[in-house]
Amino acid sequence: MRRFNFYLPEELFERMKLLANYYNISITKLMVELLEIGYIGMLDTRKNK
């Protein structure tokens, strides 16, 4: 398995942590699920326009 690094704004990470706690799943699993559906890419505000 390859390692995949990506950087998130701190506010987005905090929201994801709350969401993972609400659904009682690990933060890593939540990140993988959101990456698979493209949600994190859509919310990434640091992309060049």
CHARMM internal coordinates of N, CA and C (Angstrom, degrees):
IC EDIT
DIST 1 N 1 CA 1.4534
DIST 1 CA 1 C 1.5286
ANGL 1 N 1 CA 1 C 107.99
DIST 1 C 2 N 1.2963
ANGL 1 CA 1 C 2 N 116.35
DIHE 1 N 1 CA 1 C 2 N 138.12
DIST 2 N 2 CA 1.4538
ANGL 1 C 2 N 2 CA 121.28
DIHE 1 CA 1 C 2 N 2 CA 178.94
DIST 2 CA 2 C 1.5203
ANGL 2 N 2 CA 2 C 111.02
DIHE 1 C 2 N 2 CA 2 C -89.32
DIST 2 C 3 N 1.2998
ANGL 2 CA 2 C 3 N 113.67
DIHE 2 N 2 CA 2 C 3 N 151.16
DIST 3 N 3 CA 1.4599
ANGL 2 C 3 N 3 CA 119.33
DIHE 2 CA 2 C 3 N 3 CA 176.28
DIST 3 CA 3 C 1.5278
ANGL 3 N 3 CA 3 C 108.22
DIHE 2 C 3 N 3 CA 3 C -90.44
DIST 3 C 4 N 1.3098
ANGL 3 CA 3 C 4 N 115.22
DIHE 3 N 3 CA 3 C 4 N 136.74
DIST 4 N 4 CA 1.4544
ANGL 3 C 4 N 4 CA 121.20
DIHE 3 CA 3 C 4 N 4 CA -178.28
DIST 4 CA 4 C 1.5236
ANGL 4 N 4 CA 4 C 107.97
DIHE 3 C 4 N 4 CA 4 C -124.31
DIST 4 C 5 N 1.3147
ANGL 4 CA 4 C 5 N 116.59
DIHE 4 N 4 CA 4 C 5 N 116.95
DIST 5 N 5 CA 1.4690
ANGL 4 C 5 N 5 CA 121.26
DIHE 4 CA 4 C 5 N 5 CA 178.71
DIST 5 CA 5 C 1.5231
ANGL 5 N 5 CA 5 C 109.27
DIHE 4 C 5 N 5 CA 5 C -103.24
DIST 5 C 6 N 1.2918
ANGL 5 CA 5 C 6 N 116.16
DIHE 5 N 5 CA 5 C 6 N 136.44
DIST 6 N 6 CA 1.4535
ANGL 5 C 6 N 6 CA 120.45
DIHE 5 CA 5 C 6 N 6 CA 170.06
DIST 6 CA 6 C 1.5186
ANGL 6 N 6 CA 6 C 108.52
DIHE 5 C 6 N 6 CA 6 C -146.22
DIST 6 C 7 N 1.2897
ANGL 6 CA 6 C 7 N 115.14
DIHE 6 N 6 CA 6 C 7 N 155.31
DIST 7 N 7 CA 1.4549
ANGL 6 C 7 N 7 CA 120.97
DIHE 6 CA 6 C 7 N 7 CA -175.48
DIST 7 CA 7 C 1.5205
ANGL 7 N 7 CA 7 C 109.62
DIHE 6 C 7 N 7 CA 7 C -110.85
DIST 7 C 8 N 1.3262
ANGL 7 CA 7 C 8 N 114.78
DIHE 7 N 7 CA 7 C 8 N 134.47
DIST 8 N 8 CA 1.4591
ANGL 7 C 8 N 8 CA 121.71
DIHE 7 CA 7 C 8 N 8 CA -179.57
DIST 8 CA 8 C 1.5186
ANGL 8 N 8 CA 8 C 109.56
DIHE 7 C 8 N 8 CA 8 C -117.91
DIST 8 C 9 N 1.3198
ANGL 8 CA 8 C 9 N 116.34
DIHE 8 N 8 CA 8 C 9 N 146.48
DIST 9 N 9 CA 1.4613
ANGL 8 C 9 N 9 CA 117.48
DIHE 8 CA 8 C 9 N 9 CA 169.03
DIST 9 CA 9 C 1.5278
ANGL 9 N 9 CA 9 C 109.00
DIHE 8 C 9 N 9 CA 9 C -61.42
DIST 9 C 10 N 1.3025
ANGL 9 CA 9 C 10 N 116.67
DIHE 9 N 9 CA 9 C 10 N 146.66
DIST 10 N 10 CA 1.4698
ANGL 9 C 10 N 10 CA 120.73
DIHE 9 CA 9 C 10 N 10 CA -176.00
DIST 10 CA 10 C 1.5243
ANGL 10 N 10 CA 10 C 111.96
DIHE 9 C 10 N 10 CA 10 C -60.18
DIST 10 C 11 N 1.3200
ANGL 10 CA 10 C 11 N 117.12
DIHE 10 N 10 CA 10 C 11 N -36.60
DIST 11 N 11 CA 1.4756
ANGL 10 C 11 N 11 CA 120.18
DIHE 10 CA 10 C 11 N 11 CA -179.84
DIST 11 CA 11 C 1.5209
ANGL 11 N 11 CA 11 C 110.77
DIHE 10 C 11 N 11 CA 11 C -63.47
DIST 11 C 12 N 1.3289
ANGL 11 CA 11 C 12 N 116.69
DIHE 11 N 11 CA 11 C 12 N -40.44
DIST 12 N 12 CA 1.4622
ANGL 11 C 12 N 12 CA 120.28
DIHE 11 CA 11 C 12 N 12 CA 179.51
DIST 12 CA 12 C 1.5208
ANGL 12 N 12 CA 12 C 110.63
DIHE 11 C 12 N 12 CA 12 C -66.45
DIST 12 C 13 N 1.3296
ANGL 12 CA 12 C 13 N 117.22
DIHE 12 N 12 CA 12 C 13 N -40.52
DIST 13 N 13 CA 1.4565
ANGL 12 C 13 N 13 CA 120.28
DIHE 12 CA 12 C 13 N 13 CA 178.36
DIST 13 CA 13 C 1.5235
ANGL 13 N 13 CA 13 C 111.05
DIHE 12 C 13 N 13 CA 13 C -62.85
DIST 13 C 14 N 1.3252
ANGL 13 CA 13 C 14 N 117.18
DIHE 13 N 13 CA 13 C 14 N -40.88
DIST 14 N 14 CA 1.4668
ANGL 13 C 14 N 14 CA 120.37
DIHE 13 CA 13 C 14 N 14 CA 179.27
DIST 14 CA 14 C 1.5242
ANGL 14 N 14 CA 14 C 111.05
DIHE 13 C 14 N 14 CA 14 C -63.95
DIST 14 C 15 N 1.3324
ANGL 14 CA 14 C 15 N 117.53
DIHE 14 N 14 CA 14 C 15 N -39.45
DIST 15 N 15 CA 1.4673
ANGL 14 C 15 N 15 CA 120.47
DIHE 14 CA 14 C 15 N 15 CA 177.50
DIST 15 CA 15 C 1.5240
ANGL 15 N 15 CA 15 C 110.82
DIHE 14 C 15 N 15 CA 15 C -65.45
DIST 15 C 16 N 1.3398
ANGL 15 CA 15 C 16 N 116.02
DIHE 15 N 15 CA 15 C 16 N -39.11
DIST 16 N 16 CA 1.4581
ANGL 15 C 16 N 16 CA 119.54
DIHE 15 CA 15 C 16 N 16 CA 178.97
DIST 16 CA 16 C 1.5254
ANGL 16 N 16 CA 16 C 110.99
DIHE 15 C 16 N 16 CA 16 C -67.33
DIST 16 C 17 N 1.3351
ANGL 16 CA 16 C 17 N 116.87
DIHE 16 N 16 CA 16 C 17 N -36.22
DIST 17 N 17 CA 1.4604
ANGL 16 C 17 N 17 CA 120.70
DIHE 16 CA 16 C 17 N 17 CA 178.49
DIST 17 CA 17 C 1.5313
ANGL 17 N 17 CA 17 C 110.11
DIHE 16 C 17 N 17 CA 17 C -64.62
DIST 17 C 18 N 1.3172
ANGL 17 CA 17 C 18 N 117.43
DIHE 17 N 17 CA 17 C 18 N -41.79
DIST 18 N 18 CA 1.4662
ANGL 17 C 18 N 18 CA 120.29
DIHE 17 CA 17 C 18 N 18 CA 176.78
DIST 18 CA 18 C 1.5246
ANGL 18 N 18 CA 18 C 111.75
DIHE 17 C 18 N 18 CA 18 C -63.59
DIST 18 C 19 N 1.3271
ANGL 18 CA 18 C 19 N 116.21
DIHE 18 N 18 CA 18 C 19 N -40.46
DIST 19 N 19 CA 1.4540
ANGL 18 C 19 N 19 CA 120.81
DIHE 18 CA 18 C 19 N 19 CA 179.15
DIST 19 CA 19 C 1.5258
ANGL 19 N 19 CA 19 C 110.97
DIHE 18 C 19 N 19 CA 19 C -64.43
DIST 19 C 20 N 1.3331
ANGL 19 CA 19 C 20 N 117.16
DIHE 19 N 19 CA 19 C 20 N -41.97
DIST 20 N 20 CA 1.4671
ANGL 19 C 20 N 20 CA 121.03
DIHE 19 CA 19 C 20 N 20 CA 178.46
DIST 20 CA 20 C 1.5241
ANGL 20 N 20 CA 20 C 110.53
DIHE 19 C 20 N 20 CA 20 C -64.40
DIST 20 C 21 N 1.3190
ANGL 20 CA 20 C 21 N 117.37
DIHE 20 N 20 CA 20 C 21 N -40.56
DIST 21 N 21 CA 1.4659
ANGL 20 C 21 N 21 CA 120.11
DIHE 20 CA 20 C 21 N 21 CA 177.71
DIST 21 CA 21 C 1.5202
ANGL 21 N 21 CA 21 C 111.25
DIHE 20 C 21 N 21 CA 21 C -64.69
DIST 21 C 22 N 1.3308
ANGL 21 CA 21 C 22 N 117.04
DIHE 21 N 21 CA 21 C 22 N -38.94
DIST 22 N 22 CA 1.4550
ANGL 21 C 22 N 22 CA 121.26
DIHE 21 CA 21 C 22 N 22 CA -179.58
DIST 22 CA 22 C 1.5289
ANGL 22 N 22 CA 22 C 111.33
DIHE 21 C 22 N 22 CA 22 C -62.55
DIST 22 C 23 N 1.3405
ANGL 22 CA 22 C 23 N 116.14
DIHE 22 N 22 CA 22 C 23 N -42.87
DIST 23 N 23 CA 1.4660
ANGL 22 C 23 N 23 CA 120.23
DIHE 22 CA 22 C 23 N 23 CA -179.09
DIST 23 CA 23 C 1.5236
ANGL 23 N 23 CA 23 C 112.93
DIHE 22 C 23 N 23 CA 23 C -91.34
DIST 23 C 24 N 1.3359
ANGL 23 CA 23 C 24 N 116.62
DIHE 23 N 23 CA 23 C 24 N 2.41
DIST 24 N 24 CA 1.4584
ANGL 23 C 24 N 24 CA 122.97
DIHE 23 CA 23 C 24 N 24 CA 176.28
DIST 24 CA 24 C 1.5304
ANGL 24 N 24 CA 24 C 112.36
DIHE 23 C 24 N 24 CA 24 C 56.90
DIST 24 C 25 N 1.3439
ANGL 24 CA 24 C 25 N 116.38
DIHE 24 N 24 CA 24 C 25 N 46.65
DIST 25 N 25 CA 1.4630
ANGL 24 C 25 N 25 CA 122.05
DIHE 24 CA 24 C 25 N 25 CA 174.67
DIST 25 CA 25 C 1.5234
ANGL 25 N 25 CA 25 C 108.04
DIHE 24 C 25 N 25 CA 25 C -126.87
DIST 25 C 26 N 1.3156
ANGL 25 CA 25 C 26 N 116.56
DIHE 25 N 25 CA 25 C 26 N 166.38
DIST 26 N 26 CA 1.4599
ANGL 25 C 26 N 26 CA 119.60
DIHE 25 CA 25 C 26 N 26 CA -179.17
DIST 26 CA 26 C 1.5302
ANGL 26 N 26 CA 26 C 110.09
DIHE 25 C 26 N 26 CA 26 C -73.90
DIST 26 C 27 N 1.3097
ANGL 26 CA 26 C 27 N 115.31
DIHE 26 N 26 CA 26 C 27 N 153.25
DIST 27 N 27 CA 1.4627
ANGL 26 C 27 N 27 CA 120.80
DIHE 26 CA 26 C 27 N 27 CA 179.25
DIST 27 CA 27 C 1.5242
ANGL 27 N 27 CA 27 C 110.09
DIHE 26 C 27 N 27 CA 27 C -63.53
DIST 27 C 28 N 1.3289
ANGL 27 CA 27 C 28 N 116.57
DIHE 27 N 27 CA 27 C 28 N -38.56
DIST 28 N 28 CA 1.4680
ANGL 27 C 28 N 28 CA 120.60
DIHE 27 CA 27 C 28 N 28 CA -179.92
DIST 28 CA 28 C 1.5218
ANGL 28 N 28 CA 28 C 111.12
DIHE 27 C 28 N 28 CA 28 C -62.02
DIST 28 C 29 N 1.3289
ANGL 28 CA 28 C 29 N 116.53
DIHE 28 N 28 CA 28 C 29 N -44.79
DIST 29 N 29 CA 1.4669
ANGL 28 C 29 N 29 CA 119.92
DIHE 28 CA 28 C 29 N 29 CA 179.46
DIST 29 CA 29 C 1.5278
ANGL 29 N 29 CA 29 C 110.70
DIHE 28 C 29 N 29 CA 29 C -63.74
DIST 29 C 30 N 1.3184
ANGL 29 CA 29 C 30 N 116.58
DIHE 29 N 29 CA 29 C 30 N -40.04
DIST 30 N 30 CA 1.4566
ANGL 29 C 30 N 30 CA 120.29
DIHE 29 CA 29 C 30 N 30 CA 178.16
DIST 30 CA 30 C 1.5299
ANGL 30 N 30 CA 30 C 110.68
DIHE 29 C 30 N 30 CA 30 C -63.12
DIST 30 C 31 N 1.3369
ANGL 30 CA 30 C 31 N 117.10
DIHE 30 N 30 CA 30 C 31 N -43.17
DIST 31 N 31 CA 1.4696
ANGL 30 C 31 N 31 CA 120.47
DIHE 30 CA 30 C 31 N 31 CA 179.28
DIST 31 CA 31 C 1.5177
ANGL 31 N 31 CA 31 C 111.22
DIHE 30 C 31 N 31 CA 31 C -61.92
DIST 31 C 32 N 1.3252
ANGL 31 CA 31 C 32 N 116.72
DIHE 31 N 31 CA 31 C 32 N -41.65
DIST 32 N 32 CA 1.4646
ANGL 31 C 32 N 32 CA 119.96
DIHE 31 CA 31 C 32 N 32 CA 178.99
DIST 32 CA 32 C 1.5174
ANGL 32 N 32 CA 32 C 110.34
DIHE 31 C 32 N 32 CA 32 C -62.76
DIST 32 C 33 N 1.3188
ANGL 32 CA 32 C 33 N 116.69
DIHE 32 N 32 CA 32 C 33 N -45.48
DIST 33 N 33 CA 1.4674
ANGL 32 C 33 N 33 CA 120.02
DIHE 32 CA 32 C 33 N 33 CA 179.63
DIST 33 CA 33 C 1.5311
ANGL 33 N 33 CA 33 C 111.06
DIHE 32 C 33 N 33 CA 33 C -61.14
DIST 33 C 34 N 1.3243
ANGL 33 CA 33 C 34 N 116.70
DIHE 33 N 33 CA 33 C 34 N -44.26
DIST 34 N 34 CA 1.4614
ANGL 33 C 34 N 34 CA 119.66
DIHE 33 CA 33 C 34 N 34 CA -179.00
DIST 34 CA 34 C 1.5220
ANGL 34 N 34 CA 34 C 111.64
DIHE 33 C 34 N 34 CA 34 C -68.32
DIST 34 C 35 N 1.3242
ANGL 34 CA 34 C 35 N 117.22
DIHE 34 N 34 CA 34 C 35 N -35.44
DIST 35 N 35 CA 1.4689
ANGL 34 C 35 N 35 CA 119.94
DIHE 34 CA 34 C 35 N 35 CA 175.30
DIST 35 CA 35 C 1.5189
ANGL 35 N 35 CA 35 C 111.05
DIHE 34 C 35 N 35 CA 35 C -63.97
DIST 35 C 36 N 1.3278
ANGL 35 CA 35 C 36 N 116.69
DIHE 35 N 35 CA 35 C 36 N -40.10
DIST 36 N 36 CA 1.4561
ANGL 35 C 36 N 36 CA 120.52
DIHE 35 CA 35 C 36 N 36 CA -178.87
DIST 36 CA 36 C 1.5228
ANGL 36 N 36 CA 36 C 111.87
DIHE 35 C 36 N 36 CA 36 C -63.32
DIST 36 C 37 N 1.3007
ANGL 36 CA 36 C 37 N 117.27
DIHE 36 N 36 CA 36 C 37 N -35.60
DIST 37 N 37 CA 1.4676
ANGL 36 C 37 N 37 CA 118.34
DIHE 36 CA 36 C 37 N 37 CA 179.56
DIST 37 CA 37 C 1.5197
ANGL 37 N 37 CA 37 C 112.18
DIHE 36 C 37 N 37 CA 37 C -91.63
DIST 37 C 38 N 1.3273
ANGL 37 CA 37 C 38 N 117.47
DIHE 37 N 37 CA 37 C 38 N -0.09
DIST 38 N 38 CA 1.4533
ANGL 37 C 38 N 38 CA 120.69
DIHE 37 CA 37 C 38 N 38 CA 175.45
DIST 38 CA 38 C 1.5074
ANGL 38 N 38 CA 38 C 114.86
DIHE 37 C 38 N 38 CA 38 C 82.39
DIST 38 C 39 N 1.3170
ANGL 38 CA 38 C 39 N 117.91
DIHE 38 N 38 CA 38 C 39 N 12.34
DIST 39 N 39 CA 1.4603
ANGL 38 C 39 N 39 CA 120.67
DIHE 38 CA 38 C 39 N 39 CA -174.79
DIST 39 CA 39 C 1.5207
ANGL 39 N 39 CA 39 C 111.94
DIHE 38 C 39 N 39 CA 39 C -69.91
DIST 39 C 40 N 1.3297
ANGL 39 CA 39 C 40 N 117.49
DIHE 39 N 39 CA 39 C 40 N -41.10
DIST 40 N 40 CA 1.4565
ANGL 39 C 40 N 40 CA 119.92
DIHE 39 CA 39 C 40 N 40 CA -179.21
DIST 40 CA 40 C 1.5245
ANGL 40 N 40 CA 40 C 110.43
DIHE 39 C 40 N 40 CA 40 C -66.81
DIST 40 C 41 N 1.3221
ANGL 40 CA 40 C 41 N 116.69
DIHE 40 N 40 CA 40 C 41 N -41.55
DIST 41 N 41 CA 1.4641
ANGL 40 C 41 N 41 CA 119.85
DIHE 40 CA 40 C 41 N 41 CA 177.74
DIST 41 CA 41 C 1.5174
ANGL 41 N 41 CA 41 C 111.83
DIHE 40 C 41 N 41 CA 41 C -60.99
DIST 41 C 42 N 1.3186
ANGL 41 CA 41 C 42 N 116.33
DIHE 41 N 41 CA 41 C 42 N -35.73
DIST 42 N 42 CA 1.4566
ANGL 41 C 42 N 42 CA 120.35
DIHE 41 CA 41 C 42 N 42 CA -179.80
DIST 42 CA 42 C 1.5365
ANGL 42 N 42 CA 42 C 110.13
DIHE 41 C 42 N 42 CA 42 C -69.50
DIST 42 C 43 N 1.3230
ANGL 42 CA 42 C 43 N 117.20
DIHE 42 N 42 CA 42 C 43 N -35.47
DIST 43 N 43 CA 1.4586
ANGL 42 C 43 N 43 CA 120.63
DIHE 42 CA 42 C 43 N 43 CA -177.06
DIST 43 CA 43 C 1.5223
ANGL 43 N 43 CA 43 C 114.11
DIHE 42 C 43 N 43 CA 43 C -86.82
DIST 43 C 44 N 1.3227
ANGL 43 CA 43 C 44 N 117.30
DIHE 43 N 43 CA 43 C 44 N -7.30
DIST 44 N 44 CA 1.4569
ANGL 43 C 44 N 44 CA 120.14
DIHE 43 CA 43 C 44 N 44 CA -176.78
DIST 44 CA 44 C 1.5212
ANGL 44 N 44 CA 44 C 109.28
DIHE 43 C 44 N 44 CA 44 C -66.43
DIST 44 C 45 N 1.3267
ANGL 44 CA 44 C 45 N 115.56
DIHE 44 N 44 CA 44 C 45 N 113.61
DIST 45 N 45 CA 1.4582
ANGL 44 C 45 N 45 CA 120.14
DIHE 44 CA 44 C 45 N 45 CA -175.75
DIST 45 CA 45 C 1.5144
ANGL 45 N 45 CA 45 C 112.24
DIHE 44 C 45 N 45 CA 45 C -93.47
DIST 45 C 46 N 1.3485
ANGL 45 CA 45 C 46 N 117.55
DIHE 45 N 45 CA 45 C 46 N -1.31
DIST 46 N 46 CA 1.4438
ANGL 45 C 46 N 46 CA 120.18
DIHE 45 CA 45 C 46 N 46 CA -177.11
DIST 46 CA 46 C 1.5314
ANGL 46 N 46 CA 46 C 112.47
DIHE 45 C 46 N 46 CA 46 C -94.09
DIST 46 C 47 N 1.3071
ANGL 46 CA 46 C 47 N 118.43
DIHE 46 N 46 CA 46 C 47 N 5.99
DIST 47 N 47 CA 1.4709
ANGL 46 C 47 N 47 CA 121.21
DIHE 46 CA 46 C 47 N 47 CA 179.36
DIST 47 CA 47 C 1.5128
ANGL 47 N 47 CA 47 C 109.47
DIHE 46 C 47 N 47 CA 47 C -69.30
DIST 47 C 48 N 1.3145
ANGL 47 CA 47 C 48 N 114.94
DIHE 47 N 47 CA 47 C 48 N 148.21
DIST 48 N 48 CA 1.4660
ANGL 47 C 48 N 48 CA 120.02
DIHE 47 CA 47 C 48 N 48 CA 176.30
DIST 48 CA 48 C 1.5203
ANGL 48 N 48 CA 48 C 109.20
DIHE 47 C 48 N 48 CA 48 C -74.28
DIST 48 C 49 N 1.3125
ANGL 48 CA 48 C 49 N 115.08
DIHE 48 N 48 CA 48 C 49 N 137.46
DIST 49 N 49 CA 1.4580
ANGL 48 C 49 N 49 CA 119.46
DIHE 48 CA 48 C 49 N 49 CA -178.70
DIST 49 CA 49 C 1.4973
ANGL 49 N 49 CA 49 C 111.10
DIHE 48 C 49 N 49 CA 49 C -101.26
END
COOR INIT
IC SEED 1 N 1 CA 1 C
IC BUILD
